[in-house]
Amino acid sequence: MIVSKTQFELIALFLTVCQCQSQLFSDFGSTFAKKRVQETVSDPSATSVSHPRRTTIIDVLKELRATTFLQLIQQTQLGSALQGSGPYTVFAPTDDAIDRLPKWAQRKLLADSETLAQMLVYHITVDKITSKDMKNELRIPTLLHGKPVTIRLYADRKPTVNHVTITVPDAIASNGVVHVIGDTLFPVPVGNVFDVLENCTSFSKFRDYILKAGLDTELKNPSNPITLFAPTNDAFELMASRVKNLLENTNNSNTTEYKNAQAMLLQHVVLGTYFSPSLKDGQELTTASERELLIGVRNDRLREVGLGRVLRSDIPATNGVVHGIDRFLAYDDVC
């Protein structure tokens, strides 16, 4: 993909925004917490929104009444940039979606201009991607240093970007397209799947075992999207001693024990990106160790994976997604 001069300027503007002080956004105040009573644009029967006259992405955002997202954009230099030639694709969260952000996330965005800038540009891509261009597992680089979002397509429901439903697709602008989404793409990925383990201290023991077994390159591979069910540190306190000994005393890559350790660790890896909305109760996923994991979903939430309980779901990565679980998934037939 060839990046135009205008697109380079937008990327440069992002870098400028990241260097601003928090005061830049102080006037935004408590907008996150305000409840709004307004018309909704997320008509379930809607398939697209067309704009025959020449309107920029900023104009389309106004018409769609993505008020909070637009305010945030206009607080930065991104507002003027998005009125340029483009083309751009914007995944615009509704006001309700931003209001639903956890309180800690709202406080972080209001207090940290860099985090807010990163969140904004993670919703923008340097290209025009309409619904006709979307394919399952399509990874679209964003303006956040190229960190991609992932499109998932389903036979019985609307497409998603990461784990968020695209409620109104294809609001066409003269310089791109806007897709209204039902949630916010936050938090933004810290990096690849292994980076998630590196940056989350509650996964440090699992990370160490991955390194010891030489599997870290598998979790870093940008070409093969994966889903990782990562046990927390507390999960290893419940592990059988024979399993723990196998993982901790594996030093020779040519031994059967080493291969068994790898197999147990790969029991937590599934090829493909499975955010929780894509999973169904009773579904079975095939792991990288060629075993089946039974998925438990209740009230539209991912609850169990195998014998493990899901503690935190949908941690995005540049090459997939991580779900935190409370149990190490060891099976007797791989020991």
Secondary structure as UniProt FT lines:
FT   HELIX           5..18
FT   HELIX           22..28
FT   TURN            29..30
FT   HELIX           31..33
FT   TURN            44..45
FT   HELIX           57..64
FT   HELIX           67..74
FT   HELIX           78..81
FT   TURN            82..83
FT   STRAND          88..93
FT   HELIX           95..99
FT   HELIX           103..111
FT   HELIX           113..121
FT   TURN            122..123
FT   STRAND          124..125
FT   HELIX           131..133
FT   TURN            136..137
FT   STRAND          138..141
FT   TURN            143..146
FT   STRAND          148..152
FT   STRAND          160..161
FT   TURN            162..163
FT   STRAND          164..173
FT   TURN            174..175
FT   STRAND          176..181
FT   HELIX           193..199
FT   HELIX           201..203
FT   HELIX           204..212
FT   TURN            213..214
FT   HELIX           216..220
FT   STRAND          226..231
FT   HELIX           233..238
FT   HELIX           241..248
FT   TURN            253..254
FT   HELIX           256..266
FT   TURN            267..268
FT   STRAND          269..271
FT   HELIX           276..278
FT   TURN            281..282
FT   STRAND          284..287
FT   TURN            288..289
FT   STRAND          292..298
FT   TURN            299..300
FT   STRAND          301..305
FT   TURN            306..307
FT   STRAND          308..317
FT   TURN            318..319
FT   STRAND          320..325
FT   HELIX           332..334
//
